[in-house]
Amino acid sequence: MKIHVIALLIVLVLTGSLAAAAHAYGSHSTPGIRLMLANLPGIAVGLWVGQWIENDYVFYALSALANWVFYFYLIKGALLLKRKLSSRPTSRF
């Protein structure tokens, strides 16, 4: 449950800041490009679906959903790797 909330907070902050930067500075500005790179999985899904549905709200909702899935599994994988590496006995010579 804790991982879900952490991933959701990351996604909400990144997607909200992308929306604010894109509407304030434009998506081709330096902040817009940097935030698009941070939101890359969601941007790809959002643009793919956005070709058929031309609505900004649908784009940002799908972008947030795809980013949530990406960051959830990224955090889960990092925790799994940490658990595996910390439980390995080290041999000292």
C-alpha positions as CSV (number, residue, x, y, z in Angstrom):
1,M,0.0,0.0,0.0
2,K,2.9,2.3,0.8
3,I,4.4,1.8,-2.6
4,H,1.1,2.7,-4.3
5,V,0.9,6.0,-2.5
6,I,4.5,6.9,-3.2
7,A,4.2,6.2,-6.9
8,L,0.9,8.1,-7.0
9,L,2.5,11.2,-5.3
10,I,5.4,11.1,-7.8
11,V,3.0,10.9,-10.7
12,L,0.7,13.6,-9.5
13,V,3.7,16.0,-8.9
14,L,5.3,15.2,-12.3
15,T,2.0,15.4,-14.3
16,G,0.8,18.5,-12.6
17,S,4.1,20.3,-13.1
18,L,4.2,19.2,-16.7
19,A,0.7,20.6,-17.3
20,A,1.7,23.9,-15.6
21,A,5.0,24.2,-17.5
22,A,3.4,23.4,-20.8
23,H,0.7,26.0,-20.4
24,A,2.9,28.7,-18.9
25,Y,6.2,28.3,-20.9
26,G,5.2,26.0,-23.7
27,S,6.2,22.4,-24.2
28,H,9.3,23.3,-26.3
29,S,10.9,25.3,-23.5
30,T,13.6,23.9,-21.3
31,P,11.3,23.1,-18.3
32,G,8.7,21.6,-20.6
33,I,11.3,19.3,-22.3
34,R,12.8,18.2,-19.0
35,L,9.4,17.4,-17.5
36,M,8.5,15.5,-20.7
37,L,11.6,13.3,-20.3
38,A,10.6,12.6,-16.7
39,N,7.1,11.7,-17.9
40,L,8.4,9.7,-20.9
41,P,6.3,6.5,-20.6
42,G,3.1,8.5,-20.0
43,I,3.8,11.0,-22.7
44,A,4.2,8.2,-25.3
45,V,0.9,6.6,-24.3
46,G,-0.9,9.9,-24.0
47,L,0.3,11.1,-27.4
48,W,-0.6,7.7,-29.0
49,V,-4.2,7.9,-27.7
50,G,-4.3,11.6,-28.1
51,Q,-4.2,11.2,-31.9
52,W,-7.7,9.9,-31.8
53,I,-9.1,11.9,-28.9
54,E,-8.1,15.5,-29.0
55,N,-8.6,16.5,-25.4
56,D,-6.0,17.8,-23.0
57,Y,-7.7,16.2,-20.0
58,V,-7.6,12.7,-21.6
59,F,-4.0,13.2,-22.5
60,Y,-3.0,14.1,-19.0
61,A,-5.1,11.4,-17.4
62,L,-3.7,8.6,-19.6
63,S,-0.2,10.1,-19.1
64,A,-0.6,9.9,-15.3
65,L,-2.0,6.4,-15.5
66,A,0.9,5.1,-17.6
67,N,3.4,6.9,-15.4
68,W,1.9,5.5,-12.3
69,V,2.3,1.9,-13.6
70,F,5.9,2.7,-14.7
71,Y,7.0,4.3,-11.4
72,F,5.2,1.7,-9.3
73,Y,7.0,-1.2,-11.0
74,L,10.3,0.8,-10.9
75,I,10.0,1.3,-7.1
76,K,8.9,-2.3,-6.6
77,G,11.9,-3.6,-8.6
78,A,14.3,-1.4,-6.7
79,L,13.0,-2.6,-3.4
80,L,13.2,-6.2,-4.6
81,L,16.8,-5.7,-5.7
82,K,17.6,-4.1,-2.4
83,R,16.1,-7.0,-0.5
84,K,18.0,-9.5,-2.6
85,L,21.3,-7.8,-2.2
86,S,20.9,-7.2,1.6
87,S,20.0,-10.8,2.3
88,R,23.0,-12.3,0.5
89,P,25.7,-13.5,2.8
90,T,29.0,-11.9,2.0
91,S,32.1,-14.0,2.0
92,R,35.2,-12.3,3.3
93,F,38.6,-13.7,2.5
